């Protein structure tokens, strides 16, 4: 992330995006606490990484 997008993302942000994409997660450690949302610029970078590693489909191939 740092090299490609110049961003540092937390494991919380990655977990939030995995949940949003319906990807398998090991466990929920939030204990039901409200967590801050993933910022839009980090959201796109994480989704880009998921696409790169084949974890989600590339949206641009549709159409």
PyMOL Python script that loads the backbone (N, CA, C, O; Angstrom):
from pymol import cmd

cmd.read_pdbstr("""\
ATOM      1  N   UNK A   1       0.818  -1.189   0.000  1.00  0.00           N
ATOM      2  CA  UNK A   1       0.000   0.000   0.000  1.00  0.00           C
ATOM      3  C   UNK A   1       0.862   1.253   0.000  1.00  0.00           C
ATOM      4  O   UNK A   1       0.622   2.195  -0.756  1.00  0.00           O
ATOM      5  N   UNK A   2       1.851   1.244   0.848  1.00  0.00           N
ATOM      6  CA  UNK A   2       2.715   2.423   0.970  1.00  0.00           C
ATOM      7  C   UNK A   2       3.412   2.711  -0.359  1.00  0.00           C
ATOM      8  O   UNK A   2       3.435   3.853  -0.818  1.00  0.00           O
ATOM      9  N   UNK A   3       3.983   1.670  -0.977  1.00  0.00           N
ATOM     10  CA  UNK A   3       4.702   1.849  -2.239  1.00  0.00           C
ATOM     11  C   UNK A   3       3.779   2.266  -3.374  1.00  0.00           C
ATOM     12  O   UNK A   3       4.082   3.205  -4.111  1.00  0.00           O
ATOM     13  N   UNK A   4       2.661   1.577  -3.518  1.00  0.00           N
ATOM     14  CA  UNK A   4       1.757   1.784  -4.645  1.00  0.00           C
ATOM     15  C   UNK A   4       0.907   3.035  -4.509  1.00  0.00           C
ATOM     16  O   UNK A   4       0.766   3.807  -5.458  1.00  0.00           O
ATOM     17  N   UNK A   5       0.331   3.237  -3.302  1.00  0.00           N
ATOM     18  CA  UNK A   5      -0.628   4.318  -3.116  1.00  0.00           C
ATOM     19  C   UNK A   5      -0.149   5.419  -2.179  1.00  0.00           C
ATOM     20  O   UNK A   5      -0.809   6.449  -2.041  1.00  0.00           O
ATOM     21  N   UNK A   6       1.006   5.207  -1.529  1.00  0.00           N
ATOM     22  CA  UNK A   6       1.513   6.206  -0.593  1.00  0.00           C
ATOM     23  C   UNK A   6       0.680   6.306   0.673  1.00  0.00           C
ATOM     24  O   UNK A   6       0.690   7.334   1.350  1.00  0.00           O
ATOM     25  N   UNK A   7      -0.051   5.225   0.995  1.00  0.00           N
ATOM     26  CA  UNK A   7      -0.920   5.217   2.165  1.00  0.00           C
ATOM     27  C   UNK A   7      -0.535   4.101   3.116  1.00  0.00           C
ATOM     28  O   UNK A   7      -0.054   3.047   2.699  1.00  0.00           O
ATOM     29  N   UNK A   8      -0.750   4.344   4.387  1.00  0.00           N
ATOM     30  CA  UNK A   8      -0.619   3.302   5.384  1.00  0.00           C
ATOM     31  C   UNK A   8      -2.035   2.992   5.859  1.00  0.00           C
ATOM     32  O   UNK A   8      -2.756   3.887   6.300  1.00  0.00           O
ATOM     33  N   UNK A   9      -2.431   1.728   5.770  1.00  0.00           N
ATOM     34  CA  UNK A   9      -3.777   1.353   6.188  1.00  0.00           C
ATOM     35  C   UNK A   9      -3.698   0.442   7.402  1.00  0.00           C
ATOM     36  O   UNK A   9      -2.754  -0.334   7.553  1.00  0.00           O
ATOM     37  N   UNK A  10      -4.697   0.546   8.258  1.00  0.00           N
ATOM     38  CA  UNK A  10      -4.722  -0.276   9.466  1.00  0.00           C
ATOM     39  C   UNK A  10      -5.414  -1.601   9.180  1.00  0.00           C
ATOM     40  O   UNK A  10      -6.132  -1.750   8.191  1.00  0.00           O
ATOM     41  N   UNK A  11      -5.180  -2.557  10.070  1.00  0.00           N
ATOM     42  CA  UNK A  11      -5.859  -3.838   9.936  1.00  0.00           C
ATOM     43  C   UNK A  11      -7.366  -3.656  10.113  1.00  0.00           C
ATOM     44  O   UNK A  11      -8.150  -4.423   9.554  1.00  0.00           O
ATOM     45  N   UNK A  12      -7.777  -2.651  10.884  1.00  0.00           N
ATOM     46  CA  UNK A  12      -9.198  -2.340  11.036  1.00  0.00           C
ATOM     47  C   UNK A  12      -9.802  -1.968   9.688  1.00  0.00           C
ATOM     48  O   UNK A  12     -10.879  -2.447   9.334  1.00  0.00           O
ATOM     49  N   UNK A  13      -9.103  -1.105   8.929  1.00  0.00           N
ATOM     50  CA  UNK A  13      -9.602  -0.703   7.610  1.00  0.00           C
ATOM     51  C   UNK A  13      -9.714  -1.911   6.684  1.00  0.00           C
ATOM     52  O   UNK A  13     -10.692  -2.040   5.948  1.00  0.00           O
ATOM     53  N   UNK A  14      -8.729  -2.786   6.716  1.00  0.00           N
ATOM     54  CA  UNK A  14      -8.748  -3.979   5.864  1.00  0.00           C
ATOM     55  C   UNK A  14      -9.902  -4.890   6.271  1.00  0.00           C
ATOM     56  O   UNK A  14     -10.607  -5.418   5.411  1.00  0.00           O
ATOM     57  N   UNK A  15     -10.099  -5.077   7.574  1.00  0.00           N
ATOM     58  CA  UNK A  15     -11.196  -5.919   8.060  1.00  0.00           C
ATOM     59  C   UNK A  15     -12.552  -5.347   7.661  1.00  0.00           C
ATOM     60  O   UNK A  15     -13.455  -6.095   7.287  1.00  0.00           O
ATOM     61  N   UNK A  16     -12.700  -4.036   7.737  1.00  0.00           N
ATOM     62  CA  UNK A  16     -13.959  -3.403   7.336  1.00  0.00           C
ATOM     63  C   UNK A  16     -14.240  -3.651   5.862  1.00  0.00           C
ATOM     64  O   UNK A  16     -15.376  -3.932   5.481  1.00  0.00           O
ATOM     65  N   UNK A  17     -13.211  -3.549   5.035  1.00  0.00           N
ATOM     66  CA  UNK A  17     -13.400  -3.748   3.607  1.00  0.00           C
ATOM     67  C   UNK A  17     -13.664  -5.222   3.286  1.00  0.00           C
ATOM     68  O   UNK A  17     -14.438  -5.524   2.377  1.00  0.00           O
ATOM     69  N   UNK A  18     -13.031  -6.142   4.021  1.00  0.00           N
ATOM     70  CA  UNK A  18     -13.324  -7.560   3.835  1.00  0.00           C
ATOM     71  C   UNK A  18     -14.786  -7.836   4.145  1.00  0.00           C
ATOM     72  O   UNK A  18     -15.454  -8.564   3.411  1.00  0.00           O
ATOM     73  N   UNK A  19     -15.284  -7.252   5.234  1.00  0.00           N
ATOM     74  CA  UNK A  19     -16.685  -7.440   5.613  1.00  0.00           C
ATOM     75  C   UNK A  19     -17.607  -6.866   4.537  1.00  0.00           C
ATOM     76  O   UNK A  19     -18.612  -7.481   4.181  1.00  0.00           O
ATOM     77  N   UNK A  20     -17.263  -5.691   4.027  1.00  0.00           N
ATOM     78  CA  UNK A  20     -18.079  -5.047   2.992  1.00  0.00           C
ATOM     79  C   UNK A  20     -18.131  -5.887   1.719  1.00  0.00           C
ATOM     80  O   UNK A  20     -19.155  -5.930   1.038  1.00  0.00           O
ATOM     81  N   UNK A  21     -17.025  -6.550   1.404  1.00  0.00           N
ATOM     82  CA  UNK A  21     -16.944  -7.355   0.186  1.00  0.00           C
ATOM     83  C   UNK A  21     -17.439  -8.784   0.395  1.00  0.00           C
ATOM     84  O   UNK A  21     -17.526  -9.560  -0.557  1.00  0.00           O
ATOM     85  N   UNK A  22     -17.761  -9.128   1.640  1.00  0.00           N
ATOM     86  CA  UNK A  22     -18.238 -10.473   1.926  1.00  0.00           C
ATOM     87  C   UNK A  22     -17.137 -11.511   1.941  1.00  0.00           C
ATOM     88  O   UNK A  22     -17.397 -12.695   1.728  1.00  0.00           O
ATOM     89  N   UNK A  23     -15.910 -11.082   2.190  1.00  0.00           N
ATOM     90  CA  UNK A  23     -14.778 -12.005   2.243  1.00  0.00           C
ATOM     91  C   UNK A  23     -14.683 -12.638   3.624  1.00  0.00           C
ATOM     92  O   UNK A  23     -15.134 -12.070   4.618  1.00  0.00           O
ATOM     93  N   UNK A  24     -14.090 -13.817   3.664  1.00  0.00           N
ATOM     94  CA  UNK A  24     -13.948 -14.559   4.915  1.00  0.00           C
ATOM     95  C   UNK A  24     -13.062 -13.798   5.900  1.00  0.00           C
ATOM     96  O   UNK A  24     -12.007 -13.275   5.543  1.00  0.00           O
ATOM     97  N   UNK A  25     -13.523 -13.754   7.144  1.00  0.00           N
ATOM     98  CA  UNK A  25     -12.757 -13.087   8.197  1.00  0.00           C
ATOM     99  C   UNK A  25     -12.554 -14.079   9.329  1.00  0.00           C
ATOM    100  O   UNK A  25     -13.397 -14.942   9.572  1.00  0.00           O
ATOM    101  N   UNK A  26     -11.420 -13.947  10.022  1.00  0.00           N
ATOM    102  CA  UNK A  26     -11.116 -14.887  11.096  1.00  0.00           C
ATOM    103  C   UNK A  26     -12.034 -14.698  12.292  1.00  0.00           C
ATOM    104  O   UNK A  26     -12.618 -15.667  12.776  1.00  0.00           O
ATOM    105  N   UNK A  27     -12.172 -13.481  12.773  1.00  0.00           N
ATOM    106  CA  UNK A  27     -13.049 -13.216  13.909  1.00  0.00           C
ATOM    107  C   UNK A  27     -13.292 -11.725  14.033  1.00  0.00           C
ATOM    108  O   UNK A  27     -12.578 -10.911  13.447  1.00  0.00           O
ATOM    109  N   UNK A  28     -14.318 -11.382  14.810  1.00  0.00           N
ATOM    110  CA  UNK A  28     -14.648  -9.980  15.065  1.00  0.00           C
ATOM    111  C   UNK A  28     -14.143  -9.625  16.453  1.00  0.00           C
ATOM    112  O   UNK A  28     -14.650 -10.129  17.455  1.00  0.00           O
ATOM    113  N   UNK A  29     -13.149  -8.763  16.505  1.00  0.00           N
ATOM    114  CA  UNK A  29     -12.550  -8.395  17.797  1.00  0.00           C
ATOM    115  C   UNK A  29     -13.046  -7.057  18.320  1.00  0.00           C
ATOM    116  O   UNK A  29     -12.514  -6.537  19.302  1.00  0.00           O
ATOM    117  N   UNK A  30     -14.060  -6.497  17.672  1.00  0.00           N
ATOM    118  CA  UNK A  30     -14.540  -5.180  18.079  1.00  0.00           C
ATOM    119  C   UNK A  30     -15.319  -5.226  19.378  1.00  0.00           C
ATOM    120  O   UNK A  30     -15.470  -4.205  20.050  1.00  0.00           O
ATOM    121  N   UNK A  31     -15.819  -6.409  19.741  1.00  0.00           N
ATOM    122  CA  UNK A  31     -16.602  -6.525  20.956  1.00  0.00           C
ATOM    123  C   UNK A  31     -17.896  -5.741  20.884  1.00  0.00           C
ATOM    124  O   UNK A  31     -18.435  -5.338  21.914  1.00  0.00           O
ATOM    125  N   UNK A  32     -18.404  -5.518  19.674  1.00  0.00           N
ATOM    126  CA  UNK A  32     -19.647  -4.794  19.493  1.00  0.00           C
ATOM    127  C   UNK A  32     -19.490  -3.283  19.550  1.00  0.00           C
ATOM    128  O   UNK A  32     -20.478  -2.557  19.438  1.00  0.00           O
ATOM    129  N   UNK A  33     -18.271  -2.797  19.720  1.00  0.00           N
ATOM    130  CA  UNK A  33     -18.026  -1.350  19.774  1.00  0.00           C
ATOM    131  C   UNK A  33     -18.151  -0.731  18.387  1.00  0.00           C
ATOM    132  O   UNK A  33     -17.815  -1.356  17.380  1.00  0.00           O
ATOM    133  N   UNK A  34     -18.635   0.500  18.351  1.00  0.00           N
ATOM    134  CA  UNK A  34     -18.713   1.242  17.091  1.00  0.00           C
ATOM    135  C   UNK A  34     -17.297   1.651  16.680  1.00  0.00           C
ATOM    136  O   UNK A  34     -16.554   2.219  17.481  1.00  0.00           O
ATOM    137  N   UNK A  35     -16.928   1.363  15.436  1.00  0.00           N
ATOM    138  CA  UNK A  35     -15.598   1.675  14.930  1.00  0.00           C
ATOM    139  C   UNK A  35     -15.694   2.792  13.894  1.00  0.00           C
ATOM    140  O   UNK A  35     -16.710   2.911  13.209  1.00  0.00           O
ATOM    141  N   UNK A  36     -14.653   3.610  13.773  1.00  0.00           N
ATOM    142  CA  UNK A  36     -14.657   4.640  12.728  1.00  0.00           C
ATOM    143  C   UNK A  36     -14.639   3.980  11.351  1.00  0.00           C
ATOM    144  O   UNK A  36     -14.035   2.922  11.173  1.00  0.00           O
ATOM    145  N   UNK A  37     -15.298   4.605  10.385  1.00  0.00           N
ATOM    146  CA  UNK A  37     -15.375   4.064   9.025  1.00  0.00           C
ATOM    147  C   UNK A  37     -14.054   4.265   8.285  1.00  0.00           C
ATOM    148  O   UNK A  37     -13.287   5.181   8.582  1.00  0.00           O
ATOM    149  N   UNK A  38     -13.814   3.397   7.328  1.00  0.00           N
ATOM    150  CA  UNK A  38     -12.622   3.477   6.487  1.00  0.00           C
ATOM    151  C   UNK A  38     -12.737   4.707   5.584  1.00  0.00           C
ATOM    152  O   UNK A  38     -13.752   4.875   4.908  1.00  0.00           O
ATOM    153  N   UNK A  39     -11.710   5.575   5.560  1.00  0.00           N
ATOM    154  CA  UNK A  39     -11.740   6.764   4.696  1.00  0.00           C
ATOM    155  C   UNK A  39     -11.815   6.369   3.208  1.00  0.00           C
ATOM    156  O   UNK A  39     -11.251   5.350   2.810  1.00  0.00           O
ATOM    157  N   UNK A  40     -12.508   7.173   2.394  1.00  0.00           N
ATOM    158  CA  UNK A  40     -12.700   6.830   0.971  1.00  0.00           C
ATOM    159  C   UNK A  40     -11.399   6.565   0.203  1.00  0.00           C
ATOM    160  O   UNK A  40     -11.345   5.644  -0.611  1.00  0.00           O
ATOM    161  N   UNK A  41     -10.355   7.359   0.451  1.00  0.00           N
ATOM    162  CA  UNK A  41      -9.112   7.143  -0.297  1.00  0.00           C
ATOM    163  C   UNK A  41      -8.451   5.817   0.075  1.00  0.00           C
ATOM    164  O   UNK A  41      -7.834   5.173  -0.773  1.00  0.00           O
ATOM    165  N   UNK A  42      -8.577   5.410   1.324  1.00  0.00           N
ATOM    166  CA  UNK A  42      -8.030   4.117   1.748  1.00  0.00           C
ATOM    167  C   UNK A  42      -8.921   2.983   1.253  1.00  0.00           C
ATOM    168  O   UNK A  42      -8.436   1.903   0.916  1.00  0.00           O
ATOM    169  N   UNK A  43     -10.219   3.237   1.212  1.00  0.00           N
ATOM    170  CA  UNK A  43     -11.171   2.239   0.730  1.00  0.00           C
ATOM    171  C   UNK A  43     -10.805   1.813  -0.689  1.00  0.00           C
ATOM    172  O   UNK A  43     -10.717   0.620  -0.980  1.00  0.00           O
ATOM    173  N   UNK A  44     -10.594   2.779  -1.563  1.00  0.00           N
ATOM    174  CA  UNK A  44     -10.249   2.481  -2.960  1.00  0.00           C
ATOM    175  C   UNK A  44      -8.910   1.768  -3.071  1.00  0.00           C
ATOM    176  O   UNK A  44      -8.764   0.859  -3.889  1.00  0.00           O
ATOM    177  N   UNK A  45      -7.930   2.162  -2.263  1.00  0.00           N
ATOM    178  CA  UNK A  45      -6.618   1.512  -2.290  1.00  0.00           C
ATOM    179  C   UNK A  45      -6.723   0.053  -1.839  1.00  0.00           C
ATOM    180  O   UNK A  45      -6.083  -0.825  -2.418  1.00  0.00           O
ATOM    181  N   UNK A  46      -7.520  -0.200  -0.819  1.00  0.00           N
ATOM    182  CA  UNK A  46      -7.696  -1.568  -0.332  1.00  0.00           C
ATOM    183  C   UNK A  46      -8.425  -2.407  -1.380  1.00  0.00           C
ATOM    184  O   UNK A  46      -8.045  -3.550  -1.631  1.00  0.00           O
ATOM    185  N   UNK A  47      -9.459  -1.852  -1.987  1.00  0.00           N
ATOM    186  CA  UNK A  47     -10.171  -2.578  -3.042  1.00  0.00           C
ATOM    187  C   UNK A  47      -9.244  -2.885  -4.218  1.00  0.00           C
ATOM    188  O   UNK A  47      -9.337  -3.956  -4.817  1.00  0.00           O
ATOM    189  N   UNK A  48      -8.361  -1.960  -4.547  1.00  0.00           N
ATOM    190  CA  UNK A  48      -7.378  -2.173  -5.607  1.00  0.00           C
ATOM    191  C   UNK A  48      -6.462  -3.351  -5.250  1.00  0.00           C
ATOM    192  O   UNK A  48      -6.153  -4.187  -6.099  1.00  0.00           O
ATOM    193  N   UNK A  49      -6.038  -3.405  -4.003  1.00  0.00           N
ATOM    194  CA  UNK A  49      -5.186  -4.514  -3.551  1.00  0.00           C
ATOM    195  C   UNK A  49      -5.952  -5.841  -3.605  1.00  0.00           C
ATOM    196  O   UNK A  49      -5.394  -6.856  -4.024  1.00  0.00           O
ATOM    197  N   UNK A  50      -7.216  -5.845  -3.187  1.00  0.00           N
ATOM    198  CA  UNK A  50      -8.035  -7.057  -3.254  1.00  0.00           C
ATOM    199  C   UNK A  50      -8.136  -7.554  -4.697  1.00  0.00           C
ATOM    200  O   UNK A  50      -8.037  -8.753  -4.957  1.00  0.00           O
ATOM    201  N   UNK A  51      -8.336  -6.617  -5.636  1.00  0.00           N
ATOM    202  CA  UNK A  51      -8.403  -6.993  -7.055  1.00  0.00           C
ATOM    203  C   UNK A  51      -7.061  -7.555  -7.527  1.00  0.00           C
ATOM    204  O   UNK A  51      -7.018  -8.563  -8.234  1.00  0.00           O
ATOM    205  N   UNK A  52      -5.979  -6.905  -7.137  1.00  0.00           N
ATOM    206  CA  UNK A  52      -4.636  -7.334  -7.534  1.00  0.00           C
ATOM    207  C   UNK A  52      -4.365  -8.774  -7.107  1.00  0.00           C
ATOM    208  O   UNK A  52      -3.772  -9.547  -7.859  1.00  0.00           O
ATOM    209  N   UNK A  53      -4.799  -9.133  -5.901  1.00  0.00           N
ATOM    210  CA  UNK A  53      -4.549 -10.468  -5.371  1.00  0.00           C
ATOM    211  C   UNK A  53      -5.670 -11.463  -5.699  1.00  0.00           C
ATOM    212  O   UNK A  53      -5.676 -12.583  -5.189  1.00  0.00           O
ATOM    213  N   UNK A  54      -6.618 -11.052  -6.550  1.00  0.00           N
ATOM    214  CA  UNK A  54      -7.672 -11.955  -6.992  1.00  0.00           C
ATOM    215  C   UNK A  54      -8.705 -12.276  -5.920  1.00  0.00           C
ATOM    216  O   UNK A  54      -9.401 -13.287  -6.012  1.00  0.00           O
ATOM    217  N   UNK A  55      -8.809 -11.438  -4.925  1.00  0.00           N
ATOM    218  CA  UNK A  55      -9.769 -11.663  -3.845  1.00  0.00           C
ATOM    219  C   UNK A  55     -11.174 -11.227  -4.248  1.00  0.00           C
ATOM    220  O   UNK A  55     -12.161 -11.765  -3.746  1.00  0.00           O
ATOM    221  N   UNK A  56     -11.266 -10.254  -5.155  1.00  0.00           N
ATOM    222  CA  UNK A  56     -12.547  -9.801  -5.693  1.00  0.00           C
ATOM    223  C   UNK A  56     -12.402  -9.630  -7.194  1.00  0.00           C
ATOM    224  O   UNK A  56     -11.290  -9.533  -7.714  1.00  0.00           O
ATOM    225  N   UNK A  57     -13.532  -9.593  -7.885  1.00  0.00           N
ATOM    226  CA  UNK A  57     -13.552  -9.404  -9.344  1.00  0.00           C
ATOM    227  C   UNK A  57     -13.182  -7.976  -9.697  1.00  0.00           C
ATOM    228  O   UNK A  57     -13.427  -7.048  -8.926  1.00  0.00           O
ATOM    229  N   UNK A  58     -12.595  -7.811 -10.857  1.00  0.00           N
ATOM    230  CA  UNK A  58     -12.266  -6.485 -11.387  1.00  0.00           C
ATOM    231  C   UNK A  58     -13.514  -5.922 -12.052  1.00  0.00           C
ATOM    232  O   UNK A  58     -13.989  -6.478 -13.042  1.00  0.00           O
ATOM    233  N   UNK A  59     -14.054  -4.825 -11.520  1.00  0.00           N
ATOM    234  CA  UNK A  59     -15.298  -4.215 -12.020  1.00  0.00           C
ATOM    235  C   UNK A  59     -15.160  -3.736 -13.462  1.00  0.00           C
ATOM    236  O   UNK A  59     -16.155  -3.694 -14.185  1.00  0.00           O
ATOM    237  N   UNK A  60     -13.950  -3.373 -13.902  1.00  0.00           N
ATOM    238  CA  UNK A  60     -13.773  -2.812 -15.236  1.00  0.00           C
ATOM    239  C   UNK A  60     -13.995  -3.839 -16.334  1.00  0.00           C
ATOM    240  O   UNK A  60     -14.157  -3.455 -17.492  1.00  0.00           O
ATOM    241  N   UNK A  61     -14.009  -5.133 -16.017  1.00  0.00           N
ATOM    242  CA  UNK A  61     -14.202  -6.162 -17.020  1.00  0.00           C
ATOM    243  C   UNK A  61     -15.671  -6.308 -17.407  1.00  0.00           C
ATOM    244  O   UNK A  61     -15.988  -6.963 -18.401  1.00  0.00           O
ATOM    245  N   UNK A  62     -16.573  -5.701 -16.627  1.00  0.00           N
ATOM    246  CA  UNK A  62     -17.995  -5.761 -16.932  1.00  0.00           C
ATOM    247  C   UNK A  62     -18.325  -4.773 -18.044  1.00  0.00           C
ATOM    248  O   UNK A  62     -17.729  -3.700 -18.139  1.00  0.00           O
ATOM    249  N   UNK A  63     -19.305  -5.162 -18.899  1.00  0.00           N
ATOM    250  CA  UNK A  63     -19.743  -4.205 -19.911  1.00  0.00           C
ATOM    251  C   UNK A  63     -19.574  -4.635 -21.253  1.00  0.00           C
ATOM    252  O   UNK A  63     -19.911  -3.903 -22.183  1.00  0.00           O
TER     253      UNK A  63
END
""", "prot")
cmd.dss("prot")
cmd.show_as("cartoon", "prot")
cmd.util.cbc("prot")
cmd.orient("prot")
